[in-house]
């Protein structure tokens, strides 16, 4: 296996970027879901009115999801570039 091509690093970067991006989005959405459910319970309980009156998702988690989407998209870009 001594004759690797000069582009052999791309599949490794593709795999890493896709996995890190998807894992990051999953973690950010998990934390945002927990936060949302705690806010809904704190507002007044588990009725539909209380659920619909909750605060929107925290901007920090929106930014995390956005960054992880860019990482995943760059992984897909490497996939098609290879």
mmCIF file of the N, C-alpha and C atoms, coordinates in Angstrom:
data_MODEL
# 
_entry.id   MODEL 
# 
loop_
_atom_site.group_PDB 
_atom_site.id 
_atom_site.type_symbol 
_atom_site.label_atom_id 
_atom_site.label_alt_id 
_atom_site.label_comp_id 
_atom_site.label_asym_id 
_atom_site.label_entity_id 
_atom_site.label_seq_id 
_atom_site.pdbx_PDB_ins_code 
_atom_site.Cartn_x 
_atom_site.Cartn_y 
_atom_site.Cartn_z 
_atom_site.occupancy 
_atom_site.B_iso_or_equiv 
_atom_site.pdbx_formal_charge 
_atom_site.auth_seq_id 
_atom_site.auth_comp_id 
_atom_site.auth_asym_id 
_atom_site.auth_atom_id 
_atom_site.pdbx_PDB_model_num 
ATOM 1   N N  . UNK A 1 1  ? 0.806   -1.185 0.000  1.00 0.00 ? 1  UNK A N  1 
ATOM 2   C CA . UNK A 1 1  ? 0.000   0.000  0.000  1.00 0.00 ? 1  UNK A CA 1 
ATOM 3   C C  . UNK A 1 1  ? 0.858   1.261  0.000  1.00 0.00 ? 1  UNK A C  1 
ATOM 4   N N  . UNK A 1 2  ? 2.045   1.178  -0.510 1.00 0.00 ? 2  UNK A N  1 
ATOM 5   C CA . UNK A 1 2  ? 2.924   2.330  -0.525 1.00 0.00 ? 2  UNK A CA 1 
ATOM 6   C C  . UNK A 1 2  ? 2.619   3.312  -1.635 1.00 0.00 ? 2  UNK A C  1 
ATOM 7   N N  . UNK A 1 3  ? 1.773   2.918  -2.592 1.00 0.00 ? 3  UNK A N  1 
ATOM 8   C CA . UNK A 1 3  ? 1.482   3.797  -3.719 1.00 0.00 ? 3  UNK A CA 1 
ATOM 9   C C  . UNK A 1 3  ? 0.107   4.424  -3.556 1.00 0.00 ? 3  UNK A C  1 
ATOM 10  N N  . UNK A 1 4  ? -0.023  5.317  -2.606 1.00 0.00 ? 4  UNK A N  1 
ATOM 11  C CA . UNK A 1 4  ? -1.284  6.021  -2.428 1.00 0.00 ? 4  UNK A CA 1 
ATOM 12  C C  . UNK A 1 4  ? -1.308  7.229  -3.351 1.00 0.00 ? 4  UNK A C  1 
ATOM 13  N N  . UNK A 1 5  ? -2.485  7.581  -3.803 1.00 0.00 ? 5  UNK A N  1 
ATOM 14  C CA . UNK A 1 5  ? -2.585  8.756  -4.653 1.00 0.00 ? 5  UNK A CA 1 
ATOM 15  C C  . UNK A 1 5  ? -2.461  10.015 -3.806 1.00 0.00 ? 5  UNK A C  1 
ATOM 16  N N  . UNK A 1 6  ? -2.208  11.120 -4.493 1.00 0.00 ? 6  UNK A N  1 
ATOM 17  C CA . UNK A 1 6  ? -2.030  12.371 -3.748 1.00 0.00 ? 6  UNK A CA 1 
ATOM 18  C C  . UNK A 1 6  ? -3.346  12.879 -3.158 1.00 0.00 ? 6  UNK A C  1 
ATOM 19  N N  . UNK A 1 7  ? -4.468  12.332 -3.575 1.00 0.00 ? 7  UNK A N  1 
ATOM 20  C CA . UNK A 1 7  ? -5.773  12.756 -3.077 1.00 0.00 ? 7  UNK A CA 1 
ATOM 21  C C  . UNK A 1 7  ? -6.378  11.771 -2.077 1.00 0.00 ? 7  UNK A C  1 
ATOM 22  N N  . UNK A 1 8  ? -5.580  10.912 -1.495 1.00 0.00 ? 8  UNK A N  1 
ATOM 23  C CA . UNK A 1 8  ? -6.103  9.894  -0.584 1.00 0.00 ? 8  UNK A CA 1 
ATOM 24  C C  . UNK A 1 8  ? -6.618  10.486 0.715  1.00 0.00 ? 8  UNK A C  1 
ATOM 25  N N  . UNK A 1 9  ? -6.236  11.695 1.045  1.00 0.00 ? 9  UNK A N  1 
ATOM 26  C CA . UNK A 1 9  ? -6.675  12.329 2.295  1.00 0.00 ? 9  UNK A CA 1 
ATOM 27  C C  . UNK A 1 9  ? -8.127  12.773 2.227  1.00 0.00 ? 9  UNK A C  1 
ATOM 28  N N  . UNK A 1 10 ? -8.686  12.917 1.034  1.00 0.00 ? 10 UNK A N  1 
ATOM 29  C CA . UNK A 1 10 ? -10.020 13.500 0.894  1.00 0.00 ? 10 UNK A CA 1 
ATOM 30  C C  . UNK A 1 10 ? -11.115 12.627 1.501  1.00 0.00 ? 10 UNK A C  1 
ATOM 31  N N  . UNK A 1 11 ? -11.027 11.319 1.352  1.00 0.00 ? 11 UNK A N  1 
ATOM 32  C CA . UNK A 1 11 ? -12.095 10.478 1.890  1.00 0.00 ? 11 UNK A CA 1 
ATOM 33  C C  . UNK A 1 11 ? -12.090 10.531 3.412  1.00 0.00 ? 11 UNK A C  1 
ATOM 34  N N  . UNK A 1 12 ? -10.915 10.701 4.004  1.00 0.00 ? 12 UNK A N  1 
ATOM 35  C CA . UNK A 1 12 ? -10.837 10.798 5.459  1.00 0.00 ? 12 UNK A CA 1 
ATOM 36  C C  . UNK A 1 12 ? -11.480 12.091 5.948  1.00 0.00 ? 12 UNK A C  1 
ATOM 37  N N  . UNK A 1 13 ? -11.207 13.180 5.252  1.00 0.00 ? 13 UNK A N  1 
ATOM 38  C CA . UNK A 1 13 ? -11.834 14.451 5.611  1.00 0.00 ? 13 UNK A CA 1 
ATOM 39  C C  . UNK A 1 13 ? -13.341 14.402 5.385  1.00 0.00 ? 13 UNK A C  1 
ATOM 40  N N  . UNK A 1 14 ? -13.757 13.768 4.303  1.00 0.00 ? 14 UNK A N  1 
ATOM 41  C CA . UNK A 1 14 ? -15.183 13.629 4.028  1.00 0.00 ? 14 UNK A CA 1 
ATOM 42  C C  . UNK A 1 14 ? -15.880 12.867 5.147  1.00 0.00 ? 14 UNK A C  1 
ATOM 43  N N  . UNK A 1 15 ? -15.324 11.757 5.537  1.00 0.00 ? 15 UNK A N  1 
ATOM 44  C CA . UNK A 1 15 ? -15.906 10.949 6.604  1.00 0.00 ? 15 UNK A CA 1 
ATOM 45  C C  . UNK A 1 15 ? -15.961 11.732 7.916  1.00 0.00 ? 15 UNK A C  1 
ATOM 46  N N  . UNK A 1 16 ? -14.882 12.407 8.247  1.00 0.00 ? 16 UNK A N  1 
ATOM 47  C CA . UNK A 1 16 ? -14.826 13.159 9.499  1.00 0.00 ? 16 UNK A CA 1 
ATOM 48  C C  . UNK A 1 16 ? -15.815 14.319 9.493  1.00 0.00 ? 16 UNK A C  1 
ATOM 49  N N  . UNK A 1 17 ? -15.870 15.088 8.420  1.00 0.00 ? 17 UNK A N  1 
ATOM 50  C CA . UNK A 1 17 ? -16.775 16.241 8.370  1.00 0.00 ? 17 UNK A CA 1 
ATOM 51  C C  . UNK A 1 17 ? -18.235 15.819 8.423  1.00 0.00 ? 17 UNK A C  1 
ATOM 52  N N  . UNK A 1 18 ? -18.590 14.785 7.703  1.00 0.00 ? 18 UNK A N  1 
ATOM 53  C CA . UNK A 1 18 ? -19.975 14.322 7.728  1.00 0.00 ? 18 UNK A CA 1 
ATOM 54  C C  . UNK A 1 18 ? -20.371 13.832 9.120  1.00 0.00 ? 18 UNK A C  1 
ATOM 55  N N  . UNK A 1 19 ? -19.509 13.046 9.742  1.00 0.00 ? 19 UNK A N  1 
ATOM 56  C CA . UNK A 1 19 ? -19.838 12.516 11.067 1.00 0.00 ? 19 UNK A CA 1 
ATOM 57  C C  . UNK A 1 19 ? -19.882 13.607 12.127 1.00 0.00 ? 19 UNK A C  1 
ATOM 58  N N  . UNK A 1 20 ? -18.918 14.514 12.110 1.00 0.00 ? 20 UNK A N  1 
ATOM 59  C CA . UNK A 1 20 ? -18.900 15.596 13.094 1.00 0.00 ? 20 UNK A CA 1 
ATOM 60  C C  . UNK A 1 20 ? -20.106 16.515 12.903 1.00 0.00 ? 20 UNK A C  1 
ATOM 61  N N  . UNK A 1 21 ? -20.450 16.832 11.668 1.00 0.00 ? 21 UNK A N  1 
ATOM 62  C CA . UNK A 1 21 ? -21.583 17.708 11.402 1.00 0.00 ? 21 UNK A CA 1 
ATOM 63  C C  . UNK A 1 21 ? -22.906 17.114 11.845 1.00 0.00 ? 21 UNK A C  1 
ATOM 64  N N  . UNK A 1 22 ? -23.143 15.873 11.500 1.00 0.00 ? 22 UNK A N  1 
ATOM 65  C CA . UNK A 1 22 ? -24.399 15.224 11.873 1.00 0.00 ? 22 UNK A CA 1 
ATOM 66  C C  . UNK A 1 22 ? -24.476 15.018 13.387 1.00 0.00 ? 22 UNK A C  1 
ATOM 67  N N  . UNK A 1 23 ? -23.379 14.621 14.003 1.00 0.00 ? 23 UNK A N  1 
ATOM 68  C CA . UNK A 1 23 ? -23.358 14.452 15.452 1.00 0.00 ? 23 UNK A CA 1 
ATOM 69  C C  . UNK A 1 23 ? -23.583 15.790 16.159 1.00 0.00 ? 23 UNK A C  1 
ATOM 70  N N  . UNK A 1 24 ? -22.968 16.844 15.657 1.00 0.00 ? 24 UNK A N  1 
ATOM 71  C CA . UNK A 1 24 ? -23.158 18.167 16.252 1.00 0.00 ? 24 UNK A CA 1 
ATOM 72  C C  . UNK A 1 24 ? -24.593 18.648 16.149 1.00 0.00 ? 24 UNK A C  1 
ATOM 73  N N  . UNK A 1 25 ? -25.231 18.447 14.984 1.00 0.00 ? 25 UNK A N  1 
ATOM 74  C CA . UNK A 1 25 ? -26.638 18.836 14.840 1.00 0.00 ? 25 UNK A CA 1 
ATOM 75  C C  . UNK A 1 25 ? -27.524 18.027 15.774 1.00 0.00 ? 25 UNK A C  1 
ATOM 76  N N  . UNK A 1 26 ? -27.241 16.750 15.924 1.00 0.00 ? 26 UNK A N  1 
ATOM 77  C CA . UNK A 1 26 ? -28.030 15.900 16.812 1.00 0.00 ? 26 UNK A CA 1 
ATOM 78  C C  . UNK A 1 26 ? -27.923 16.371 18.252 1.00 0.00 ? 26 UNK A C  1 
ATOM 79  N N  . UNK A 1 27 ? -26.724 16.690 18.691 1.00 0.00 ? 27 UNK A N  1 
ATOM 80  C CA . UNK A 1 27 ? -26.525 17.150 20.070 1.00 0.00 ? 27 UNK A CA 1 
ATOM 81  C C  . UNK A 1 27 ? -27.198 18.501 20.283 1.00 0.00 ? 27 UNK A C  1 
ATOM 82  N N  . UNK A 1 28 ? -27.056 19.422 19.329 1.00 0.00 ? 28 UNK A N  1 
ATOM 83  C CA . UNK A 1 28 ? -27.673 20.744 19.472 1.00 0.00 ? 28 UNK A CA 1 
ATOM 84  C C  . UNK A 1 28 ? -29.196 20.637 19.525 1.00 0.00 ? 28 UNK A C  1 
ATOM 85  N N  . UNK A 1 29 ? -29.776 19.802 18.682 1.00 0.00 ? 29 UNK A N  1 
ATOM 86  C CA . UNK A 1 29 ? -31.232 19.634 18.709 1.00 0.00 ? 29 UNK A CA 1 
ATOM 87  C C  . UNK A 1 29 ? -31.695 18.927 19.976 1.00 0.00 ? 29 UNK A C  1 
ATOM 88  N N  . UNK A 1 30 ? -30.913 18.011 20.494 1.00 0.00 ? 30 UNK A N  1 
ATOM 89  C CA . UNK A 1 30 ? -31.251 17.335 21.744 1.00 0.00 ? 30 UNK A CA 1 
ATOM 90  C C  . UNK A 1 30 ? -31.285 18.326 22.897 1.00 0.00 ? 30 UNK A C  1 
ATOM 91  N N  . UNK A 1 31 ? -30.260 19.161 22.997 1.00 0.00 ? 31 UNK A N  1 
ATOM 92  C CA . UNK A 1 31 ? -30.215 20.155 24.067 1.00 0.00 ? 31 UNK A CA 1 
ATOM 93  C C  . UNK A 1 31 ? -31.345 21.169 23.906 1.00 0.00 ? 31 UNK A C  1 
ATOM 94  N N  . UNK A 1 32 ? -31.603 21.599 22.678 1.00 0.00 ? 32 UNK A N  1 
ATOM 95  C CA . UNK A 1 32 ? -32.683 22.556 22.444 1.00 0.00 ? 32 UNK A CA 1 
ATOM 96  C C  . UNK A 1 32 ? -34.041 21.944 22.802 1.00 0.00 ? 32 UNK A C  1 
ATOM 97  N N  . UNK A 1 33 ? -34.226 20.658 22.534 1.00 0.00 ? 33 UNK A N  1 
ATOM 98  C CA . UNK A 1 33 ? -35.488 20.000 22.887 1.00 0.00 ? 33 UNK A CA 1 
ATOM 99  C C  . UNK A 1 33 ? -35.686 19.920 24.383 1.00 0.00 ? 33 UNK A C  1 
ATOM 100 N N  . UNK A 1 34 ? -34.621 19.605 25.116 1.00 0.00 ? 34 UNK A N  1 
ATOM 101 C CA . UNK A 1 34 ? -34.716 19.595 26.573 1.00 0.00 ? 34 UNK A CA 1 
ATOM 102 C C  . UNK A 1 34 ? -35.052 20.982 27.098 1.00 0.00 ? 34 UNK A C  1 
ATOM 103 N N  . UNK A 1 35 ? -34.365 22.001 26.576 1.00 0.00 ? 35 UNK A N  1 
ATOM 104 C CA . UNK A 1 35 ? -34.621 23.365 27.028 1.00 0.00 ? 35 UNK A CA 1 
ATOM 105 C C  . UNK A 1 35 ? -36.062 23.775 26.725 1.00 0.00 ? 35 UNK A C  1 
ATOM 106 N N  . UNK A 1 36 ? -36.536 23.439 25.547 1.00 0.00 ? 36 UNK A N  1 
ATOM 107 C CA . UNK A 1 36 ? -37.898 23.791 25.169 1.00 0.00 ? 36 UNK A CA 1 
ATOM 108 C C  . UNK A 1 36 ? -38.914 23.120 26.081 1.00 0.00 ? 36 UNK A C  1 
ATOM 109 N N  . UNK A 1 37 ? -38.701 21.860 26.404 1.00 0.00 ? 37 UNK A N  1 
ATOM 110 C CA . UNK A 1 37 ? -39.667 21.175 27.265 1.00 0.00 ? 37 UNK A CA 1 
ATOM 111 C C  . UNK A 1 37 ? -39.652 21.746 28.680 1.00 0.00 ? 37 UNK A C  1 
ATOM 112 N N  . UNK A 1 38 ? -38.484 22.145 29.187 1.00 0.00 ? 38 UNK A N  1 
ATOM 113 C CA . UNK A 1 38 ? -38.430 22.752 30.508 1.00 0.00 ? 38 UNK A CA 1 
ATOM 114 C C  . UNK A 1 38 ? -39.121 24.109 30.522 1.00 0.00 ? 38 UNK A C  1 
ATOM 115 N N  . UNK A 1 39 ? -38.973 24.903 29.463 1.00 0.00 ? 39 UNK A N  1 
ATOM 116 C CA . UNK A 1 39 ? -39.643 26.202 29.386 1.00 0.00 ? 39 UNK A CA 1 
ATOM 117 C C  . UNK A 1 39 ? -41.152 26.013 29.319 1.00 0.00 ? 39 UNK A C  1 
ATOM 118 N N  . UNK A 1 40 ? -41.599 25.028 28.532 1.00 0.00 ? 40 UNK A N  1 
ATOM 119 C CA . UNK A 1 40 ? -43.038 24.769 28.439 1.00 0.00 ? 40 UNK A CA 1 
ATOM 120 C C  . UNK A 1 40 ? -43.619 24.373 29.790 1.00 0.00 ? 40 UNK A C  1 
ATOM 121 N N  . UNK A 1 41 ? -42.909 23.543 30.523 1.00 0.00 ? 41 UNK A N  1 
ATOM 122 C CA . UNK A 1 41 ? -43.393 23.132 31.845 1.00 0.00 ? 41 UNK A CA 1 
ATOM 123 C C  . UNK A 1 41 ? -43.389 24.305 32.813 1.00 0.00 ? 41 UNK A C  1 
ATOM 124 N N  . UNK A 1 42 ? -42.385 25.171 32.713 1.00 0.00 ? 42 UNK A N  1 
ATOM 125 C CA . UNK A 1 42 ? -42.293 26.299 33.628 1.00 0.00 ? 42 UNK A CA 1 
ATOM 126 C C  . UNK A 1 42 ? -43.372 27.338 33.368 1.00 0.00 ? 42 UNK A C  1 
ATOM 127 N N  . UNK A 1 43 ? -43.845 27.432 32.128 1.00 0.00 ? 43 UNK A N  1 
ATOM 128 C CA . UNK A 1 43 ? -44.865 28.431 31.808 1.00 0.00 ? 43 UNK A CA 1 
ATOM 129 C C  . UNK A 1 43 ? -46.187 28.076 32.465 1.00 0.00 ? 43 UNK A C  1 
ATOM 130 N N  . UNK A 1 44 ? -46.515 26.822 32.527 1.00 0.00 ? 44 UNK A N  1 
ATOM 131 C CA . UNK A 1 44 ? -47.789 26.531 33.159 1.00 0.00 ? 44 UNK A CA 1 
ATOM 132 C C  . UNK A 1 44 ? -48.260 25.098 33.091 1.00 0.00 ? 44 UNK A C  1 
ATOM 133 N N  . UNK A 1 45 ? -47.496 24.223 32.559 1.00 0.00 ? 45 UNK A N  1 
ATOM 134 C CA . UNK A 1 45 ? -47.941 22.843 32.532 1.00 0.00 ? 45 UNK A CA 1 
ATOM 135 C C  . UNK A 1 45 ? -47.825 22.233 31.159 1.00 0.00 ? 45 UNK A C  1 
ATOM 136 N N  . UNK A 1 46 ? -48.644 21.239 30.927 1.00 0.00 ? 46 UNK A N  1 
ATOM 137 C CA . UNK A 1 46 ? -48.539 20.483 29.685 1.00 0.00 ? 46 UNK A CA 1 
ATOM 138 C C  . UNK A 1 46 ? -49.794 20.589 28.834 1.00 0.00 ? 46 UNK A C  1 
ATOM 139 N N  . UNK A 1 47 ? -50.444 21.728 28.848 1.00 0.00 ? 47 UNK A N  1 
ATOM 140 C CA . UNK A 1 47 ? -51.607 21.911 27.982 1.00 0.00 ? 47 UNK A CA 1 
ATOM 141 C C  . UNK A 1 47 ? -51.146 22.468 26.641 1.00 0.00 ? 47 UNK A C  1 
ATOM 142 N N  . UNK A 1 48 ? -52.006 22.379 25.643 1.00 0.00 ? 48 UNK A N  1 
ATOM 143 C CA . UNK A 1 48 ? -51.641 22.864 24.319 1.00 0.00 ? 48 UNK A CA 1 
ATOM 144 C C  . UNK A 1 48 ? -51.406 24.371 24.326 1.00 0.00 ? 48 UNK A C  1 
ATOM 145 N N  . UNK A 1 49 ? -52.157 25.097 25.114 1.00 0.00 ? 49 UNK A N  1 
ATOM 146 C CA . UNK A 1 49 ? -51.985 26.547 25.184 1.00 0.00 ? 49 UNK A CA 1 
ATOM 147 C C  . UNK A 1 49 ? -50.596 26.880 25.714 1.00 0.00 ? 49 UNK A C  1 
ATOM 148 N N  . UNK A 1 50 ? -50.164 26.185 26.751 1.00 0.00 ? 50 UNK A N  1 
ATOM 149 C CA . UNK A 1 50 ? -48.842 26.438 27.320 1.00 0.00 ? 50 UNK A CA 1 
ATOM 150 C C  . UNK A 1 50 ? -47.737 26.037 26.351 1.00 0.00 ? 50 UNK A C  1 
ATOM 151 N N  . UNK A 1 51 ? -47.937 24.961 25.637 1.00 0.00 ? 51 UNK A N  1 
ATOM 152 C CA . UNK A 1 51 ? -46.928 24.507 24.682 1.00 0.00 ? 51 UNK A CA 1 
ATOM 153 C C  . UNK A 1 51 ? -46.779 25.505 23.546 1.00 0.00 ? 51 UNK A C  1 
ATOM 154 N N  . UNK A 1 52 ? -47.875 26.096 23.090 1.00 0.00 ? 52 UNK A N  1 
ATOM 155 C CA . UNK A 1 52 ? -47.820 27.031 21.972 1.00 0.00 ? 52 UNK A CA 1 
ATOM 156 C C  . UNK A 1 52 ? -47.323 28.409 22.380 1.00 0.00 ? 52 UNK A C  1 
ATOM 157 N N  . UNK A 1 53 ? -47.260 28.710 23.679 1.00 0.00 ? 53 UNK A N  1 
ATOM 158 C CA . UNK A 1 53 ? -46.811 30.017 24.138 1.00 0.00 ? 53 UNK A CA 1 
ATOM 159 C C  . UNK A 1 53 ? -45.346 30.032 24.549 1.00 0.00 ? 53 UNK A C  1 
ATOM 160 N N  . UNK A 1 54 ? -44.615 28.974 24.323 1.00 0.00 ? 54 UNK A N  1 
ATOM 161 C CA . UNK A 1 54 ? -43.226 28.912 24.778 1.00 0.00 ? 54 UNK A CA 1 
ATOM 162 C C  . UNK A 1 54 ? -42.341 29.861 23.983 1.00 0.00 ? 54 UNK A C  1 
ATOM 163 N N  . UNK A 1 55 ? -41.182 30.141 24.520 1.00 0.00 ? 55 UNK A N  1 
ATOM 164 C CA . UNK A 1 55 ? -40.207 30.995 23.841 1.00 0.00 ? 55 UNK A CA 1 
ATOM 165 C C  . UNK A 1 55 ? -39.596 30.233 22.668 1.00 0.00 ? 55 UNK A C  1 
ATOM 166 N N  . UNK A 1 56 ? -39.129 30.967 21.672 1.00 0.00 ? 56 UNK A N  1 
ATOM 167 C CA . UNK A 1 56 ? -38.455 30.272 20.560 1.00 0.00 ? 56 UNK A CA 1 
ATOM 168 C C  . UNK A 1 56 ? -37.117 29.698 21.001 1.00 0.00 ? 56 UNK A C  1 
ATOM 169 N N  . UNK A 1 57 ? -36.539 28.887 20.140 1.00 0.00 ? 57 UNK A N  1 
ATOM 170 C CA . UNK A 1 57 ? -35.262 28.227 20.445 1.00 0.00 ? 57 UNK A CA 1 
ATOM 171 C C  . UNK A 1 57 ? -34.184 29.290 20.694 1.00 0.00 ? 57 UNK A C  1 
ATOM 172 N N  . UNK A 1 58 ? -33.296 29.009 21.607 1.00 0.00 ? 58 UNK A N  1 
ATOM 173 C CA . UNK A 1 58 ? -32.235 29.948 21.991 1.00 0.00 ? 58 UNK A CA 1 
ATOM 174 C C  . UNK A 1 58 ? -31.314 30.210 20.794 1.00 0.00 ? 58 UNK A C  1 
ATOM 175 N N  . UNK A 1 59 ? -30.882 31.448 20.584 1.00 0.00 ? 59 UNK A N  1 
ATOM 176 C CA . UNK A 1 59 ? -30.026 31.760 19.421 1.00 0.00 ? 59 UNK A CA 1 
ATOM 177 C C  . UNK A 1 59 ? -28.708 30.982 19.397 1.00 0.00 ? 59 UNK A C  1 
ATOM 178 N N  . UNK A 1 60 ? -28.169 30.657 20.566 1.00 0.00 ? 60 UNK A N  1 
ATOM 179 C CA . UNK A 1 60 ? -26.913 29.900 20.601 1.00 0.00 ? 60 UNK A CA 1 
ATOM 180 C C  . UNK A 1 60 ? -27.085 28.539 19.939 1.00 0.00 ? 60 UNK A C  1 
ATOM 181 N N  . UNK A 1 61 ? -28.212 27.867 20.203 1.00 0.00 ? 61 UNK A N  1 
ATOM 182 C CA . UNK A 1 61 ? -28.434 26.556 19.607 1.00 0.00 ? 61 UNK A CA 1 
ATOM 183 C C  . UNK A 1 61 ? -28.710 26.673 18.118 1.00 0.00 ? 61 UNK A C  1 
ATOM 184 N N  . UNK A 1 62 ? -29.344 27.778 17.704 1.00 0.00 ? 62 UNK A N  1 
ATOM 185 C CA . UNK A 1 62 ? -29.533 28.004 16.278 1.00 0.00 ? 62 UNK A CA 1 
ATOM 186 C C  . UNK A 1 62 ? -28.189 28.161 15.578 1.00 0.00 ? 62 UNK A C  1 
ATOM 187 N N  . UNK A 1 63 ? -27.266 28.868 16.218 1.00 0.00 ? 63 UNK A N  1 
ATOM 188 C CA . UNK A 1 63 ? -25.936 29.041 15.639 1.00 0.00 ? 63 UNK A CA 1 
ATOM 189 C C  . UNK A 1 63 ? -25.188 27.711 15.582 1.00 0.00 ? 63 UNK A C  1 
ATOM 190 N N  . UNK A 1 64 ? -25.318 26.907 16.630 1.00 0.00 ? 64 UNK A N  1 
ATOM 191 C CA . UNK A 1 64 ? -24.661 25.587 16.632 1.00 0.00 ? 64 UNK A CA 1 
ATOM 192 C C  . UNK A 1 64 ? -25.181 24.716 15.500 1.00 0.00 ? 64 UNK A C  1 
ATOM 193 N N  . UNK A 1 65 ? -26.496 24.726 15.321 1.00 0.00 ? 65 UNK A N  1 
ATOM 194 C CA . UNK A 1 65 ? -27.087 23.936 14.248 1.00 0.00 ? 65 UNK A CA 1 
ATOM 195 C C  . UNK A 1 65 ? -26.607 24.448 12.891 1.00 0.00 ? 65 UNK A C  1 
ATOM 196 N N  . UNK A 1 66 ? -26.526 25.775 12.740 1.00 0.00 ? 66 UNK A N  1 
ATOM 197 C CA . UNK A 1 66 ? -26.054 26.348 11.483 1.00 0.00 ? 66 UNK A CA 1 
ATOM 198 C C  . UNK A 1 66 ? -24.615 25.982 11.173 1.00 0.00 ? 66 UNK A C  1 
ATOM 199 N N  . UNK A 1 67 ? -23.750 26.058 12.178 1.00 0.00 ? 67 UNK A N  1 
ATOM 200 C CA . UNK A 1 67 ? -22.338 25.700 11.985 1.00 0.00 ? 67 UNK A CA 1 
ATOM 201 C C  . UNK A 1 67 ? -22.209 24.226 11.623 1.00 0.00 ? 67 UNK A C  1 
ATOM 202 N N  . UNK A 1 68 ? -22.957 23.378 12.322 1.00 0.00 ? 68 UNK A N  1 
ATOM 203 C CA . UNK A 1 68 ? -22.884 21.943 12.029 1.00 0.00 ? 68 UNK A CA 1 
ATOM 204 C C  . UNK A 1 68 ? -23.445 21.627 10.649 1.00 0.00 ? 68 UNK A C  1 
ATOM 205 N N  . UNK A 1 69 ? -24.440 22.394 10.202 1.00 0.00 ? 69 UNK A N  1 
ATOM 206 C CA . UNK A 1 69 ? -24.951 22.212 8.839  1.00 0.00 ? 69 UNK A CA 1 
ATOM 207 C C  . UNK A 1 69 ? -23.871 22.553 7.817  1.00 0.00 ? 69 UNK A C  1 
ATOM 208 N N  . UNK A 1 70 ? -23.112 23.617 8.083  1.00 0.00 ? 70 UNK A N  1 
ATOM 209 C CA . UNK A 1 70 ? -22.026 23.976 7.171  1.00 0.00 ? 70 UNK A CA 1 
ATOM 210 C C  . UNK A 1 70 ? -20.937 22.907 7.148  1.00 0.00 ? 70 UNK A C  1 
ATOM 211 N N  . UNK A 1 71 ? -20.634 22.323 8.297  1.00 0.00 ? 71 UNK A N  1 
ATOM 212 C CA . UNK A 1 71 ? -19.640 21.259 8.354  1.00 0.00 ? 71 UNK A CA 1 
ATOM 213 C C  . UNK A 1 71 ? -20.114 20.048 7.554  1.00 0.00 ? 71 UNK A C  1 
ATOM 214 N N  . UNK A 1 72 ? -21.393 19.698 7.724  1.00 0.00 ? 72 UNK A N  1 
ATOM 215 C CA . UNK A 1 72 ? -21.951 18.571 6.977  1.00 0.00 ? 72 UNK A CA 1 
ATOM 216 C C  . UNK A 1 72 ? -21.972 18.859 5.480  1.00 0.00 ? 72 UNK A C  1 
ATOM 217 N N  . UNK A 1 73 ? -22.341 20.080 5.117  1.00 0.00 ? 73 UNK A N  1 
ATOM 218 C CA . UNK A 1 73 ? -22.366 20.448 3.698  1.00 0.00 ? 73 UNK A CA 1 
ATOM 219 C C  . UNK A 1 73 ? -20.967 20.404 3.099  1.00 0.00 ? 73 UNK A C  1 
ATOM 220 N N  . UNK A 1 74 ? -19.958 20.826 3.853  1.00 0.00 ? 74 UNK A N  1 
ATOM 221 C CA . UNK A 1 74 ? -18.601 20.738 3.331  1.00 0.00 ? 74 UNK A CA 1 
ATOM 222 C C  . UNK A 1 74 ? -18.164 19.277 3.182  1.00 0.00 ? 74 UNK A C  1 
ATOM 223 N N  . UNK A 1 75 ? -18.655 18.411 4.079  1.00 0.00 ? 75 UNK A N  1 
ATOM 224 C CA . UNK A 1 75 ? -18.384 16.981 3.918  1.00 0.00 ? 75 UNK A CA 1 
ATOM 225 C C  . UNK A 1 75 ? -18.992 16.426 2.650  1.00 0.00 ? 75 UNK A C  1 
ATOM 226 N N  . UNK A 1 76 ? -20.239 16.849 2.352  1.00 0.00 ? 76 UNK A N  1 
ATOM 227 C CA . UNK A 1 76 ? -20.850 16.431 1.089  1.00 0.00 ? 76 UNK A CA 1 
ATOM 228 C C  . UNK A 1 76 ? -20.088 16.993 -0.096 1.00 0.00 ? 76 UNK A C  1 
ATOM 229 N N  . UNK A 1 77 ? -19.593 18.223 0.046  1.00 0.00 ? 77 UNK A N  1 
ATOM 230 C CA . UNK A 1 77 ? -18.789 18.814 -1.022 1.00 0.00 ? 77 UNK A CA 1 
ATOM 231 C C  . UNK A 1 77 ? -17.532 18.010 -1.294 1.00 0.00 ? 77 UNK A C  1 
ATOM 232 N N  . UNK A 1 78 ? -16.863 17.574 -0.232 1.00 0.00 ? 78 UNK A N  1 
ATOM 233 C CA . UNK A 1 78 ? -15.689 16.723 -0.405 1.00 0.00 ? 78 UNK A CA 1 
ATOM 234 C C  . UNK A 1 78 ? -16.071 15.397 -1.068 1.00 0.00 ? 78 UNK A C  1 
ATOM 235 N N  . UNK A 1 79 ? -17.250 14.888 -0.745 1.00 0.00 ? 79 UNK A N  1 
ATOM 236 C CA . UNK A 1 79 ? -17.684 13.631 -1.348 1.00 0.00 ? 79 UNK A CA 1 
ATOM 237 C C  . UNK A 1 79 ? -17.792 13.764 -2.871 1.00 0.00 ? 79 UNK A C  1 
ATOM 238 N N  . UNK A 1 80 ? -18.383 14.831 -3.334 1.00 0.00 ? 80 UNK A N  1 
ATOM 239 C CA . UNK A 1 80 ? -18.554 15.006 -4.773 1.00 0.00 ? 80 UNK A CA 1 
ATOM 240 C C  . UNK A 1 80 ? -17.273 15.509 -5.444 1.00 0.00 ? 80 UNK A C  1 
ATOM 241 N N  . UNK A 1 81 ? -16.404 16.131 -4.669 1.00 0.00 ? 81 UNK A N  1 
ATOM 242 C CA . UNK A 1 81 ? -15.144 16.620 -5.213 1.00 0.00 ? 81 UNK A CA 1 
ATOM 243 C C  . UNK A 1 81 ? -14.153 15.496 -5.433 1.00 0.00 ? 81 UNK A C  1 
ATOM 244 N N  . UNK A 1 82 ? -14.254 14.458 -4.613 1.00 0.00 ? 82 UNK A N  1 
ATOM 245 C CA . UNK A 1 82 ? -13.288 13.346 -4.697 1.00 0.00 ? 82 UNK A CA 1 
ATOM 246 C C  . UNK A 1 82 ? -13.429 12.569 -5.965 1.00 0.00 ? 82 UNK A C  1 
# 
